[in-house]
Amino acid sequence: MKKGRVITTGIILIACLFLLPKAIKYISYKKSVGVVTQIGSSVFAGLKGQHATVQYPIILYSTPEFGNIYYRKTNEVLFGVPSVGDKIIVIYNPKDKEEAYLNRFGSFWFALPDAMLFGILCILLIGIVNIVFVKPRLKSKT
C-alpha cells in the first residue's frame, strides 16, 4: 500500500471520528430557528498589554420545553458575525437548555478544540506512517 493512500485513508477516518458524534447529536437534538437580536462584544486582555475585542451574536430562540431562551457564547469561531435580524438554526438538547449550538461550521460541526485535536492527530498519523514506511538505510562500509 502506498504511503499517500494510507495517510489519506487515515485522515478520512479521523474526520469520521470527529463528525460521527456530531451527526448523532444533529439527528437526536431538536432544532429551532432563532433571530439575532443584537451583537454583543467582549474585551480580552492580549499580549503586551494590548486588548482584543470579540463580537458575538445574541440570538433569541424558543423551545416547547423551556420557552424563550437567549443564546450567547463568546468562545466560538463563527467565521463572520451575522447581522441583527438574521435567522440562524439553533441545535439544542431538549433535556438541558444550557447545551445549545449554532448550526454553523465553527460552532457545531468543527469547533476550535475539535480543529486543534484533529490537526494534532493528523500530524501524529503522518509521523507514524513516515516512520513505518521509511526504508532502513544501508550503512556504507568504509
N, C-alpha and C positions, 0 to 999 in steps of 0.2 A: 504494500500500500504506500502511496506517495505521501510525503510529509505535508504538502499543501492540502491534500484531501483530508488527512487526519485533523489538521488544525481547523479547517472549515467545518467538518462534522462536529468537532468539539465545541466550537463557538456556537453553532446552532443548538446543540444540546444544552449548553449553559444558558442561552437565551430562553429556551423552553423551560428550563428550571426556574427562571425568574417569572416568566409570563403565565405559566400554568396556574399558580396560586392566585394571580390577579384575575385570570379568566374565570376561575371558580367563584371568586368574590363578585365579579361583574354579573355573573349569572344569578347567584343566590341573593345578593343585596338588592334593595329597592332603589328606584331612581325617581328623581323629582326635578322639574325644571325650575331653576332659580333665576332671580333677576339681580343684577349688580345694582345695589342701591347707592353705594359710594365707594370711593377709592381711599383706603387708609394708607398711612405711611409710618414707618418706624425708623429710628436713627440708631445705628450700631456704631460702637467705637471701633475704629480701624487701627491700622498700624501707624506708628509715629504720630499719634495724636490726631490723625485725620478721622473724620466721621463719614459714614456711608448711609444714604437714605434709601430705603427699600419700600416700594409701593406694592400694595396687595389689594385685591377686591374684597369688598364686604357684600355677601350675597344673601338675600332672603329667599328661603325656600320653605315649603310647607309639606308636612307629612301627616298621614292619618293617625300615626302613633303618638307623635309629640307636638303637633300643631306647627306654628311658625317658628323657624329657627334661623338664626344668623350664622352664616359660615364665614369665619375669618381665620386664616392661618398665614402666618408671616414667614414660615420656613419652607415655602415651596418655590421651586423654579418653574415659572409658568410660561416662559418664552414669550413675553409680551403681556402687559396688563390689559384686560378688557376695559371697555368704556362703560360709564354709567348707563344703565338701561339695557345692556346686552343680556341675553338669556344664555345660561350655562346649565348643563345637566350635572346634578349633584348625585353621587352614588353614596348611599348611607346604609348603615347597619340598622335594621328595624328593631334590634334589641338594645342598641347602645347609641344614643344620639350624639355622643362625642366622636364616634368613628364615622367620619364622612370625608369624601374625596371629590374633587372636581374631575369630570371625565375629560382630562387633558393629559398630554404626554408626561409633563414634568410633575404632575400632581398624583396621578393614579398609576398609570402604566409603567413608568420608568422614573421614579423619584430619584433625587440626588444620591441617597445612600445605596440604592439599587445600582445606579450607574457606576458608582465608585467600586462596589464589590464585584460587579460584572467585569470592569476593567482589570481589577486585580486578578480575578480568576482566569481571564483570557491571557494575561501576561504569564501567569503560572503555567497554563496549558502550553503556551508557545515554548516556554523554557523547558518543560518536561519533554515535549516532543523533540525539541532540538537535542536534548541530552540522549534520548533513546535512539535517534536516527543518526547521531554522529558516528562516523566510521572510525574505528581506532586507527591512530596514526602509526605508521611503521617507524620504528626507531632506526635512524641511519647508523650504519656501522662505520666507525672511524678508527 
